[in-house]
Structures are given as structure tokens and as C-alpha cells.
């Protein structure tokens, strides 16, 4: 039998290639989420540790972290608003033409 006619064992395990792609995509998102969370925790821990090493008050460190989180959140919101506006404009121009 030809390789194209007989599915590999790997594909039989998932049922189909589409199911395998779906599973792989979900695993990729789970890994990305885990990496983002671990990176955030490590960055916060590093800032707190360095603040303690240099004798900075914990309140100042927490204020700095809060300001940083607000700044990053503002950038995320601005990006989302820009994306929605671009897609809306694209859809509006597509409907006219």
C-alpha cells in the first residue's frame, strides 16, 4: 500500500488531520499563555527583589508596578480600538463597493 492510502498511526490517534491541527493549535495557545504568565510573575518578582536590594520602599515598588500595568493595559486597549476601527472601516468600504 502507498503512504497516501494508509493513514499514519499518528493521525489515527486523533481521528483526522483536522483534529490533530485543532489539538496542536490548542496546545500552542496553552503554552503561550503559560509563558506569558510565568514571564509576568518573574518580572514582578525581579522588580520586588531589586527594590529590596536597593532599599526602595515596598509602597513605591507597588506604585511603580501599578503604573506599569496601567500603561501596558492602555497600550493594549489602544491597539484593540485601532483594530476594531480598521476592521469597521474595511467592512464599510467593502459594503459600498
Jmol script that loads the backbone (N, CA, C; Angstrom):
load data "model"
ATOM      1  N   UNK A   1       0.820  -1.188   0.000  1.00  0.00           N
ATOM      2  CA  UNK A   1       0.000   0.000   0.000  1.00  0.00           C
ATOM      3  C   UNK A   1       0.866   1.253   0.000  1.00  0.00           C
ATOM      4  N   UNK A   2       0.419   2.277  -0.633  1.00  0.00           N
ATOM      5  CA  UNK A   2       1.094   3.560  -0.728  1.00  0.00           C
ATOM      6  C   UNK A   2       0.892   4.344   0.569  1.00  0.00           C
ATOM      7  N   UNK A   3       1.837   5.247   0.908  1.00  0.00           N
ATOM      8  CA  UNK A   3       1.705   6.065   2.121  1.00  0.00           C
ATOM      9  C   UNK A   3       0.478   6.971   2.077  1.00  0.00           C
ATOM     10  N   UNK A   4       0.103   7.385   0.874  1.00  0.00           N
ATOM     11  CA  UNK A   4      -1.059   8.271   0.754  1.00  0.00           C
ATOM     12  C   UNK A   4      -2.360   7.522   1.028  1.00  0.00           C
ATOM     13  N   UNK A   5      -2.389   6.232   0.817  1.00  0.00           N
ATOM     14  CA  UNK A   5      -3.603   5.464   1.015  1.00  0.00           C
ATOM     15  C   UNK A   5      -3.768   5.014   2.463  1.00  0.00           C
ATOM     16  N   UNK A   6      -2.683   4.813   3.170  1.00  0.00           N
ATOM     17  CA  UNK A   6      -2.764   4.337   4.545  1.00  0.00           C
ATOM     18  C   UNK A   6      -2.399   5.472   5.498  1.00  0.00           C
ATOM     19  N   UNK A   7      -3.348   5.899   6.329  1.00  0.00           N
ATOM     20  CA  UNK A   7      -3.016   6.974   7.277  1.00  0.00           C
ATOM     21  C   UNK A   7      -2.006   6.480   8.308  1.00  0.00           C
ATOM     22  N   UNK A   8      -1.164   7.386   8.744  1.00  0.00           N
ATOM     23  CA  UNK A   8      -0.165   7.010   9.732  1.00  0.00           C
ATOM     24  C   UNK A   8      -0.833   6.786  11.085  1.00  0.00           C
ATOM     25  N   UNK A   9      -0.130   6.144  11.971  1.00  0.00           N
ATOM     26  CA  UNK A   9      -0.677   5.875  13.296  1.00  0.00           C
ATOM     27  C   UNK A   9      -0.951   7.166  14.050  1.00  0.00           C
ATOM     28  N   UNK A  10      -0.131   8.159  13.802  1.00  0.00           N
ATOM     29  CA  UNK A  10      -0.300   9.426  14.499  1.00  0.00           C
ATOM     30  C   UNK A  10      -1.651  10.048  14.166  1.00  0.00           C
ATOM     31  N   UNK A  11      -2.066   9.985  12.909  1.00  0.00           N
ATOM     32  CA  UNK A  11      -3.344  10.576  12.527  1.00  0.00           C
ATOM     33  C   UNK A  11      -4.516   9.725  13.012  1.00  0.00           C
ATOM     34  N   UNK A  12      -4.343   8.434  13.064  1.00  0.00           N
ATOM     35  CA  UNK A  12      -5.414   7.575  13.558  1.00  0.00           C
ATOM     36  C   UNK A  12      -5.691   7.849  15.028  1.00  0.00           C
ATOM     37  N   UNK A  13      -4.670   8.219  15.763  1.00  0.00           N
ATOM     38  CA  UNK A  13      -4.835   8.503  17.186  1.00  0.00           C
ATOM     39  C   UNK A  13      -5.809   9.664  17.398  1.00  0.00           C
ATOM     40  N   UNK A  14      -5.712  10.700  16.581  1.00  0.00           N
ATOM     41  CA  UNK A  14      -6.569  11.875  16.723  1.00  0.00           C
ATOM     42  C   UNK A  14      -7.853  11.761  15.913  1.00  0.00           C
ATOM     43  N   UNK A  15      -7.907  10.880  14.993  1.00  0.00           N
ATOM     44  CA  UNK A  15      -9.104  10.714  14.185  1.00  0.00           C
ATOM     45  C   UNK A  15      -8.970  11.332  12.811  1.00  0.00           C
ATOM     46  N   UNK A  16      -8.335  12.464  12.698  1.00  0.00           N
ATOM     47  CA  UNK A  16      -8.156  13.105  11.396  1.00  0.00           C
ATOM     48  C   UNK A  16      -7.059  14.147  11.506  1.00  0.00           C
ATOM     49  N   UNK A  17      -6.640  14.597  10.363  1.00  0.00           N
ATOM     50  CA  UNK A  17      -5.613  15.648  10.356  1.00  0.00           C
ATOM     51  C   UNK A  17      -6.170  16.959  10.891  1.00  0.00           C
ATOM     52  N   UNK A  18      -7.443  17.233  10.619  1.00  0.00           N
ATOM     53  CA  UNK A  18      -8.068  18.462  11.135  1.00  0.00           C
ATOM     54  C   UNK A  18      -8.110  18.431  12.661  1.00  0.00           C
ATOM     55  N   UNK A  19      -8.422  17.267  13.216  1.00  0.00           N
ATOM     56  CA  UNK A  19      -8.442  17.147  14.674  1.00  0.00           C
ATOM     57  C   UNK A  19      -7.050  17.333  15.239  1.00  0.00           C
ATOM     58  N   UNK A  20      -6.047  16.820  14.539  1.00  0.00           N
ATOM     59  CA  UNK A  20      -4.667  16.996  15.001  1.00  0.00           C
ATOM     60  C   UNK A  20      -4.264  18.466  14.977  1.00  0.00           C
ATOM     61  N   UNK A  21      -4.637  19.168  13.912  1.00  0.00           N
ATOM     62  CA  UNK A  21      -4.318  20.604  13.839  1.00  0.00           C
ATOM     63  C   UNK A  21      -5.019  21.361  14.946  1.00  0.00           C
ATOM     64  N   UNK A  22      -6.264  21.007  15.223  1.00  0.00           N
ATOM     65  CA  UNK A  22      -7.014  21.666  16.293  1.00  0.00           C
ATOM     66  C   UNK A  22      -6.354  21.433  17.643  1.00  0.00           C
ATOM     67  N   UNK A  23      -5.940  20.210  17.880  1.00  0.00           N
ATOM     68  CA  UNK A  23      -5.263  19.886  19.137  1.00  0.00           C
ATOM     69  C   UNK A  23      -3.939  20.617  19.240  1.00  0.00           C
ATOM     70  N   UNK A  24      -3.191  20.655  18.153  1.00  0.00           N
ATOM     71  CA  UNK A  24      -1.903  21.349  18.153  1.00  0.00           C
ATOM     72  C   UNK A  24      -2.098  22.843  18.396  1.00  0.00           C
ATOM     73  N   UNK A  25      -3.122  23.421  17.809  1.00  0.00           N
ATOM     74  CA  UNK A  25      -3.395  24.850  17.998  1.00  0.00           C
ATOM     75  C   UNK A  25      -3.739  25.142  19.456  1.00  0.00           C
ATOM     76  N   UNK A  26      -4.555  24.276  20.052  1.00  0.00           N
ATOM     77  CA  UNK A  26      -4.931  24.460  21.456  1.00  0.00           C
ATOM     78  C   UNK A  26      -3.704  24.334  22.360  1.00  0.00           C
ATOM     79  N   UNK A  27      -2.848  23.360  22.073  1.00  0.00           N
ATOM     80  CA  UNK A  27      -1.635  23.194  22.871  1.00  0.00           C
ATOM     81  C   UNK A  27      -0.710  24.402  22.720  1.00  0.00           C
ATOM     82  N   UNK A  28      -0.648  24.958  21.520  1.00  0.00           N
ATOM     83  CA  UNK A  28       0.183  26.141  21.290  1.00  0.00           C
ATOM     84  C   UNK A  28      -0.320  27.309  22.127  1.00  0.00           C
ATOM     85  N   UNK A  29      -1.632  27.521  22.149  1.00  0.00           N
ATOM     86  CA  UNK A  29      -2.190  28.615  22.943  1.00  0.00           C
ATOM     87  C   UNK A  29      -1.958  28.390  24.437  1.00  0.00           C
ATOM     88  N   UNK A  30      -2.047  27.141  24.873  1.00  0.00           N
ATOM     89  CA  UNK A  30      -1.812  26.847  26.285  1.00  0.00           C
ATOM     90  C   UNK A  30      -0.359  27.139  26.654  1.00  0.00           C
ATOM     91  N   UNK A  31       0.565  26.780  25.774  1.00  0.00           N
ATOM     92  CA  UNK A  31       1.982  27.057  26.036  1.00  0.00           C
ATOM     93  C   UNK A  31       2.251  28.555  26.049  1.00  0.00           C
ATOM     94  N   UNK A  32       1.644  29.273  25.107  1.00  0.00           N
ATOM     95  CA  UNK A  32       1.833  30.718  25.043  1.00  0.00           C
ATOM     96  C   UNK A  32       1.295  31.382  26.306  1.00  0.00           C
ATOM     97  N   UNK A  33       0.118  30.970  26.752  1.00  0.00           N
ATOM     98  CA  UNK A  33      -0.461  31.527  27.972  1.00  0.00           C
ATOM     99  C   UNK A  33       0.430  31.244  29.172  1.00  0.00           C
ATOM    100  N   UNK A  34       0.919  30.017  29.269  1.00  0.00           N
ATOM    101  CA  UNK A  34       1.807  29.663  30.377  1.00  0.00           C
ATOM    102  C   UNK A  34       3.076  30.505  30.343  1.00  0.00           C
ATOM    103  N   UNK A  35       3.637  30.715  29.163  1.00  0.00           N
ATOM    104  CA  UNK A  35       4.854  31.515  29.034  1.00  0.00           C
ATOM    105  C   UNK A  35       4.602  32.960  29.446  1.00  0.00           C
ATOM    106  N   UNK A  36       3.481  33.520  29.045  1.00  0.00           N
ATOM    107  CA  UNK A  36       3.154  34.902  29.400  1.00  0.00           C
ATOM    108  C   UNK A  36       2.983  35.037  30.913  1.00  0.00           C
ATOM    109  N   UNK A  37       2.260  34.109  31.523  1.00  0.00           N
ATOM    110  CA  UNK A  37       2.031  34.176  32.973  1.00  0.00           C
ATOM    111  C   UNK A  37       3.347  34.020  33.725  1.00  0.00           C
ATOM    112  N   UNK A  38       4.158  33.040  33.343  1.00  0.00           N
ATOM    113  CA  UNK A  38       5.437  32.839  34.025  1.00  0.00           C
ATOM    114  C   UNK A  38       6.380  34.029  33.835  1.00  0.00           C
ATOM    115  N   UNK A  39       6.386  34.611  32.650  1.00  0.00           N
ATOM    116  CA  UNK A  39       7.214  35.790  32.404  1.00  0.00           C
ATOM    117  C   UNK A  39       6.772  36.977  33.239  1.00  0.00           C
ATOM    118  N   UNK A  40       5.467  37.158  33.377  1.00  0.00           N
ATOM    119  CA  UNK A  40       4.936  38.249  34.190  1.00  0.00           C
ATOM    120  C   UNK A  40       5.299  38.063  35.660  1.00  0.00           C
ATOM    121  N   UNK A  41       5.130  36.851  36.143  1.00  0.00           N
ATOM    122  CA  UNK A  41       5.467  36.570  37.541  1.00  0.00           C
ATOM    123  C   UNK A  41       6.960  36.784  37.783  1.00  0.00           C
ATOM    124  N   UNK A  42       7.801  36.334  36.852  1.00  0.00           N
ATOM    125  CA  UNK A  42       9.245  36.508  37.005  1.00  0.00           C
ATOM    126  C   UNK A  42       9.633  37.987  36.989  1.00  0.00           C
ATOM    127  N   UNK A  43       8.997  38.781  36.119  1.00  0.00           N
ATOM    128  CA  UNK A  43       9.310  40.208  36.053  1.00  0.00           C
ATOM    129  C   UNK A  43       8.902  40.917  37.346  1.00  0.00           C
ATOM    130  N   UNK A  44       7.733  40.589  37.866  1.00  0.00           N
ATOM    131  CA  UNK A  44       7.281  41.203  39.122  1.00  0.00           C
ATOM    132  C   UNK A  44       8.210  40.818  40.270  1.00  0.00           C
ATOM    133  N   UNK A  45       8.570  39.541  40.328  1.00  0.00           N
ATOM    134  CA  UNK A  45       9.477  39.085  41.387  1.00  0.00           C
ATOM    135  C   UNK A  45      10.835  39.774  41.284  1.00  0.00           C
ATOM    136  N   UNK A  46      11.323  39.967  40.061  1.00  0.00           N
ATOM    137  CA  UNK A  46      12.622  40.625  39.875  1.00  0.00           C
ATOM    138  C   UNK A  46      12.571  42.087  40.317  1.00  0.00           C
ATOM    139  N   UNK A  47      11.491  42.779  39.982  1.00  0.00           N
ATOM    140  CA  UNK A  47      11.366  44.185  40.384  1.00  0.00           C
ATOM    141  C   UNK A  47      11.297  44.300  41.901  1.00  0.00           C
ATOM    142  N   UNK A  48      10.521  43.428  42.536  1.00  0.00           N
ATOM    143  CA  UNK A  48      10.425  43.463  44.001  1.00  0.00           C
ATOM    144  C   UNK A  48      11.769  43.128  44.641  1.00  0.00           C
ATOM    145  N   UNK A  49      12.444  42.120  44.129  1.00  0.00           N
ATOM    146  CA  UNK A  49      13.750  41.730  44.672  1.00  0.00           C
ATOM    147  C   UNK A  49      14.765  42.864  44.540  1.00  0.00           C
ATOM    148  N   UNK A  50      14.843  43.463  43.358  1.00  0.00           N
ATOM    149  CA  UNK A  50      15.796  44.554  43.164  1.00  0.00           C
ATOM    150  C   UNK A  50      15.448  45.766  44.008  1.00  0.00           C
ATOM    151  N   UNK A  51      14.158  46.028  44.178  1.00  0.00           N
ATOM    152  CA  UNK A  51      13.751  47.132  45.039  1.00  0.00           C
ATOM    153  C   UNK A  51      14.195  46.921  46.476  1.00  0.00           C
ATOM    154  N   UNK A  52      14.066  45.701  46.938  1.00  0.00           N
ATOM    155  CA  UNK A  52      14.517  45.393  48.297  1.00  0.00           C
ATOM    156  C   UNK A  52      16.034  45.494  48.409  1.00  0.00           C
ATOM    157  N   UNK A  53      16.753  45.052  47.399  1.00  0.00           N
ATOM    158  CA  UNK A  53      18.213  45.100  47.431  1.00  0.00           C
ATOM    159  C   UNK A  53      18.728  46.536  47.474  1.00  0.00           C
ATOM    160  N   UNK A  54      18.027  47.441  46.787  1.00  0.00           N
ATOM    161  CA  UNK A  54      18.459  48.839  46.758  1.00  0.00           C
ATOM    162  C   UNK A  54      17.762  49.686  47.828  1.00  0.00           C
ATOM    163  N   UNK A  55      16.967  49.088  48.669  1.00  0.00           N
ATOM    164  CA  UNK A  55      16.353  49.796  49.786  1.00  0.00           C
ATOM    165  C   UNK A  55      15.183  50.679  49.405  1.00  0.00           C
ATOM    166  N   UNK A  56      14.474  50.341  48.358  1.00  0.00           N
ATOM    167  CA  UNK A  56      13.304  51.116  47.946  1.00  0.00           C
ATOM    168  C   UNK A  56      12.104  50.628  48.755  1.00  0.00           C
ATOM    169  N   UNK A  57      11.266  51.565  49.200  1.00  0.00           N
ATOM    170  CA  UNK A  57      10.083  51.207  49.983  1.00  0.00           C
ATOM    171  C   UNK A  57       9.147  50.308  49.164  1.00  0.00           C
ATOM    172  N   UNK A  58       8.540  49.336  49.818  1.00  0.00           N
ATOM    173  CA  UNK A  58       7.597  48.455  49.104  1.00  0.00           C
ATOM    174  C   UNK A  58       6.424  49.209  48.484  1.00  0.00           C
ATOM    175  N   UNK A  59       5.961  50.268  49.121  1.00  0.00           N
ATOM    176  CA  UNK A  59       4.859  51.055  48.552  1.00  0.00           C
ATOM    177  C   UNK A  59       5.252  51.674  47.226  1.00  0.00           C
ATOM    178  N   UNK A  60       6.492  52.149  47.133  1.00  0.00           N
ATOM    179  CA  UNK A  60       6.977  52.750  45.887  1.00  0.00           C
ATOM    180  C   UNK A  60       7.057  51.686  44.793  1.00  0.00           C
ATOM    181  N   UNK A  61       7.504  50.505  45.176  1.00  0.00           N
ATOM    182  CA  UNK A  61       7.601  49.410  44.202  1.00  0.00           C
ATOM    183  C   UNK A  61       6.214  49.045  43.684  1.00  0.00           C
ATOM    184  N   UNK A  62       5.248  48.916  44.590  1.00  0.00           N
ATOM    185  CA  UNK A  62       3.891  48.579  44.173  1.00  0.00           C
ATOM    186  C   UNK A  62       3.273  49.676  43.321  1.00  0.00           C
ATOM    187  N   UNK A  63       3.553  50.946  43.651  1.00  0.00           N
ATOM    188  CA  UNK A  63       3.075  52.058  42.813  1.00  0.00           C
ATOM    189  C   UNK A  63       3.679  51.976  41.415  1.00  0.00           C
ATOM    190  N   UNK A  64       4.968  51.645  41.355  1.00  0.00           N
ATOM    191  CA  UNK A  64       5.634  51.502  40.056  1.00  0.00           C
ATOM    192  C   UNK A  64       5.010  50.363  39.246  1.00  0.00           C
ATOM    193  N   UNK A  65       4.762  49.227  39.897  1.00  0.00           N
ATOM    194  CA  UNK A  65       4.147  48.094  39.193  1.00  0.00           C
ATOM    195  C   UNK A  65       2.740  48.434  38.713  1.00  0.00           C
ATOM    196  N   UNK A  66       1.974  49.150  39.549  1.00  0.00           N
ATOM    197  CA  UNK A  66       0.617  49.540  39.151  1.00  0.00           C
ATOM    198  C   UNK A  66       0.653  50.502  37.963  1.00  0.00           C
ATOM    199  N   UNK A  67       1.561  51.467  38.005  1.00  0.00           N
ATOM    200  CA  UNK A  67       1.673  52.414  36.888  1.00  0.00           C
ATOM    201  C   UNK A  67       2.093  51.686  35.613  1.00  0.00           C
ATOM    202  N   UNK A  68       2.996  50.732  35.741  1.00  0.00           N
ATOM    203  CA  UNK A  68       3.426  49.962  34.579  1.00  0.00           C
ATOM    204  C   UNK A  68       2.274  49.142  34.007  1.00  0.00           C
ATOM    205  N   UNK A  69       1.494  48.506  34.888  1.00  0.00           N
ATOM    206  CA  UNK A  69       0.357  47.711  34.430  1.00  0.00           C
ATOM    207  C   UNK A  69      -0.685  48.587  33.734  1.00  0.00           C
ATOM    208  N   UNK A  70      -0.936  49.775  34.276  1.00  0.00           N
ATOM    209  CA  UNK A  70      -1.882  50.696  33.634  1.00  0.00           C
ATOM    210  C   UNK A  70      -1.379  51.145  32.268  1.00  0.00           C
ATOM    211  N   UNK A  71      -0.090  51.408  32.164  1.00  0.00           N
ATOM    212  CA  UNK A  71       0.486  51.830  30.892  1.00  0.00           C
ATOM    213  C   UNK A  71       0.353  50.725  29.846  1.00  0.00           C
ATOM    214  N   UNK A  72       0.714  49.515  30.216  1.00  0.00           N
ATOM    215  CA  UNK A  72       0.612  48.387  29.283  1.00  0.00           C
ATOM    216  C   UNK A  72      -0.847  48.118  28.935  1.00  0.00           C
ATOM    217  N   UNK A  73      -1.728  48.172  29.917  1.00  0.00           N
ATOM    218  CA  UNK A  73      -3.156  47.997  29.652  1.00  0.00           C
ATOM    219  C   UNK A  73      -3.697  49.058  28.705  1.00  0.00           C
ATOM    220  N   UNK A  74      -3.239  50.305  28.877  1.00  0.00           N
ATOM    221  CA  UNK A  74      -3.654  51.370  27.963  1.00  0.00           C
ATOM    222  C   UNK A  74      -3.198  51.117  26.537  1.00  0.00           C
ATOM    223  N   UNK A  75      -1.982  50.615  26.391  1.00  0.00           N
ATOM    224  CA  UNK A  75      -1.490  50.282  25.052  1.00  0.00           C
ATOM    225  C   UNK A  75      -2.286  49.146  24.419  1.00  0.00           C
ATOM    226  N   UNK A  76      -2.644  48.162  25.219  1.00  0.00           N
ATOM    227  CA  UNK A  76      -3.449  47.047  24.713  1.00  0.00           C
ATOM    228  C   UNK A  76      -4.811  47.548  24.266  1.00  0.00           C
ATOM    229  N   UNK A  77      -5.433  48.383  25.082  1.00  0.00           N
ATOM    230  CA  UNK A  77      -6.754  48.923  24.735  1.00  0.00           C
ATOM    231  C   UNK A  77      -6.666  49.781  23.474  1.00  0.00           C
ATOM    232  N   UNK A  78      -5.627  50.604  23.373  1.00  0.00           N
ATOM    233  CA  UNK A  78      -5.461  51.429  22.169  1.00  0.00           C
ATOM    234  C   UNK A  78      -5.293  50.554  20.930  1.00  0.00           C
ATOM    235  N   UNK A  79      -4.547  49.471  21.055  1.00  0.00           N
ATOM    236  CA  UNK A  79      -4.381  48.555  19.930  1.00  0.00           C
ATOM    237  C   UNK A  79      -5.683  47.892  19.531  1.00  0.00           C
ATOM    238  N   UNK A  80      -6.466  47.486  20.530  1.00  0.00           N
ATOM    239  CA  UNK A  80      -7.753  46.864  20.233  1.00  0.00           C
ATOM    240  C   UNK A  80      -8.723  47.841  19.572  1.00  0.00           C
ATOM    241  N   UNK A  81      -8.750  49.079  20.066  1.00  0.00           N
ATOM    242  CA  UNK A  81      -9.622  50.100  19.470  1.00  0.00           C
ATOM    243  C   UNK A  81      -9.199  50.362  18.023  1.00  0.00           C
ATOM    244  N   UNK A  82      -7.895  50.462  17.785  1.00  0.00           N
ATOM    245  CA  UNK A  82      -7.411  50.662  16.423  1.00  0.00           C
ATOM    246  C   UNK A  82      -7.780  49.514  15.505  1.00  0.00           C
ATOM    247  N   UNK A  83      -7.683  48.305  16.005  1.00  0.00           N
ATOM    248  CA  UNK A  83      -8.042  47.136  15.204  1.00  0.00           C
ATOM    249  C   UNK A  83      -9.518  47.129  14.861  1.00  0.00           C
ATOM    250  N   UNK A  84     -10.354  47.423  15.854  1.00  0.00           N
ATOM    251  CA  UNK A  84     -11.802  47.467  15.608  1.00  0.00           C
ATOM    252  C   UNK A  84     -12.131  48.555  14.595  1.00  0.00           C
ATOM    253  N   UNK A  85     -11.503  49.720  14.720  1.00  0.00           N
ATOM    254  CA  UNK A  85     -11.758  50.800  13.759  1.00  0.00           C
ATOM    255  C   UNK A  85     -11.330  50.416  12.348  1.00  0.00           C
ATOM    256  N   UNK A  86     -10.177  49.792  12.213  1.00  0.00           N
ATOM    257  CA  UNK A  86      -9.713  49.384  10.884  1.00  0.00           C
ATOM    258  C   UNK A  86     -10.624  48.336  10.265  1.00  0.00           C
ATOM    259  N   UNK A  87     -11.031  47.339  11.052  1.00  0.00           N
ATOM    260  CA  UNK A  87     -11.938  46.326  10.517  1.00  0.00           C
ATOM    261  C   UNK A  87     -13.291  46.927  10.171  1.00  0.00           C
ATOM    262  N   UNK A  88     -13.782  47.850  11.010  1.00  0.00           N
ATOM    263  CA  UNK A  88     -15.045  48.509  10.711  1.00  0.00           C
ATOM    264  C   UNK A  88     -14.970  49.341   9.447  1.00  0.00           C
ATOM    265  N   UNK A  89     -13.884  50.081   9.294  1.00  0.00           N
ATOM    266  CA  UNK A  89     -13.697  50.882   8.082  1.00  0.00           C
ATOM    267  C   UNK A  89     -13.580  49.989   6.856  1.00  0.00           C
ATOM    268  N   UNK A  90     -12.878  48.890   6.992  1.00  0.00           N
ATOM    269  CA  UNK A  90     -12.721  47.957   5.871  1.00  0.00           C
ATOM    270  C   UNK A  90     -14.066  47.374   5.459  1.00  0.00           C
ATOM    271  N   UNK A  91     -14.874  46.990   6.461  1.00  0.00           N
ATOM    272  CA  UNK A  91     -16.188  46.428   6.177  1.00  0.00           C
ATOM    273  C   UNK A  91     -17.100  47.469   5.547  1.00  0.00           C
ATOM    274  N   UNK A  92     -17.027  48.700   6.040  1.00  0.00           N
ATOM    275  CA  UNK A  92     -17.859  49.783   5.492  1.00  0.00           C
ATOM    276  C   UNK A  92     -17.490  50.056   4.034  1.00  0.00           C
ATOM    277  N   UNK A  93     -16.205  50.125   3.734  1.00  0.00           N
ATOM    278  CA  UNK A  93     -15.780  50.371   2.358  1.00  0.00           C
ATOM    279  C   UNK A  93     -16.090  49.186   1.456  1.00  0.00           C
ATOM    280  N   UNK A  94     -16.044  47.985   1.988  1.00  0.00           N
ATOM    281  CA  UNK A  94     -16.353  46.794   1.190  1.00  0.00           C
ATOM    282  C   UNK A  94     -17.833  46.746   0.844  1.00  0.00           C
ATOM    283  N   UNK A  95     -18.693  47.165   1.781  1.00  0.00           N
ATOM    284  CA  UNK A  95     -20.133  47.162   1.531  1.00  0.00           C
ATOM    285  C   UNK A  95     -20.549  48.231   0.523  1.00  0.00           C
ATOM    286  N   UNK A  96     -19.815  49.320   0.460  1.00  0.00           N
ATOM    287  CA  UNK A  96     -20.140  50.388  -0.504  1.00  0.00           C
ATOM    288  C   UNK A  96     -19.799  49.982  -1.934  1.00  0.00           C
ATOM    289  N   UNK A  97     -18.720  49.226  -2.072  1.00  0.00           N
ATOM    290  CA  UNK A  97     -18.229  48.890  -3.414  1.00  0.00           C
ATOM    291  C   UNK A  97     -18.694  47.652  -3.961  1.00  0.00           C
TER     292      UNK A  97
END
end "model"
wireframe off; spacefill off
backbone 0.3
color backbone group
